[in-house]
Amino acid sequence: MSFENLGLSPKVLAAVKAAGYETPTPIQEQAIPFAVKGRDVLGIAQTGTGKTASFVLPMLTRLERGRARARMPRSLILEPTRELAAQVAQSFEAYGAQHNLTVALLIGGVSFVDQNRKLDRGADVLIATPGRLLDHFERGRLLLTGVEVLVVDEADRMLDMGFIPDIERIVKLTPFTRQTLFFSATMPPEIQRLTEAFLSNPERIEATPPSTTGENISQFMLFTPCDPKQKRAALRKAISGQDVTNGIIFCNRKRDVRVVQKSLRKHGFDSAELHGDLDQHVRLETLGGFRDGKVKLLVASDVAARGLDIPAVSHIFNYDVPFNAEDYVHRIGRTGRAGREGMAITLVTPQCRQLIGAVEQLTKQKFEWLGDAPDDADWEARPRGARDAGGRRADGAKRARPAGRGQPAQRAKQKSAPKPARAGKPAPGNAAPKKANARRSPCDSGKKSANNALGDNVPAFLRRPV
Ligand code: AMP
């Protein structure tokens, strides 16, 4: 199948050629013919599949006819984060180079003045995060009754970020006759409900099965102690043990993003941080630096990094196992994009057994360990707040007993294992005292341990696993 057979306009085909794309990706091949005809599309696709072009290209074709009116955008694209919105705006610039369309980007963290000016001039394409869009609407700066095409992108992320009520409100402000293109990497029940409410007889397209991780990404677990210092040392060792061109290090908490980044810098690693507390300009600048290869390692939180298109990331390091199993899929989807090889290494502390179980259950694979796989005695009580793919507590996750010490670890893939980089695992004889220490540290639970103030005099009932 070639781009010429998808029903795109000559101008769009020229832009595709200029971008150097030779053949459409599976999601483009399936979605574009329906989208150019004005049909609703429900696309289930993970990032890196060419999803953005699958809605931008048909939109450009459809918007070639007609003109924008002041404060009445003709199309609306909703994105969960500012970075994603900015990235989609860049795609419009690239693919729409030959079109004379006005694109307005409405994101938080930047001044309203320029955004108002663009709205007043009339926007063919409005790309927005839900909060800033509603701010403009409430100030009477825009009307959504002229929206011909609505795109809801990364819907499952919108759900995680609590945007669903905003999305429902925004969709009600658009005309019933609109075309809706709806994308989500996964399809939890809440998102299923939305698709039923928003879409009319949609063409359902599944580019990859939901919640799978790329075949071209080698994935490894690394058992590490809970102690933050040892964990950071393990991370450094893991990075140094690999041939890292550039990599993203994901932390569950913003606080840790900063600490890990500072520590990496102190130890001579070229790194920068990306999280939601940073000023928008700093975030975009950092991202630009990483994309251009000026920064080698990006330490990031999930929210800041979700869906970012950085074409050539060689490694992903999960400093923490994500609380939400689906975030694992999104994190490692930052590497191995557009068919490249990638590697993901996840640091797993003794409290993370259920979290890893939830990830294995979701991705339907058993992971290979760098170094020895932990045995039953190495694990501790599950962290609070662990959730499985459906948002349920993950403590019910059933999992085969992990391979014991000295036995071969379960293989996720039969690829050649990289250099073992396991760091700091307690020696068998020392296991018990180390665990007692680990139990007192906050580790991955995200909660300060109630035992902290009691030193070694912890009553037995407090030591019982929750
Ligand atoms: P996305 O999933 O939209 O974030 O796209 C992932 C990457 O694939 C981006 O860097 C695109 O430029 C690239 N891409 C999109 N479509 C194609 C295509 N048909 N051929 C080659 N690369 C593509």
Boltz pocket constraint, residues with backbone or C-beta under 6 A from the ligand:
constraints:
  - pocket:
      binder: B
      contacts: [[A, 20], [A, 21], [A, 22], [A, 23], [A, 24], [A, 25], [A, 28], [A, 46], [A, 47], [A, 48], [A, 49], [A, 50], [A, 51], [A, 52], [A, 53], [A, 307], [A, 308], [A, 309], [A, 311], [A, 337], [A, 338]]
      max_distance: 6.0
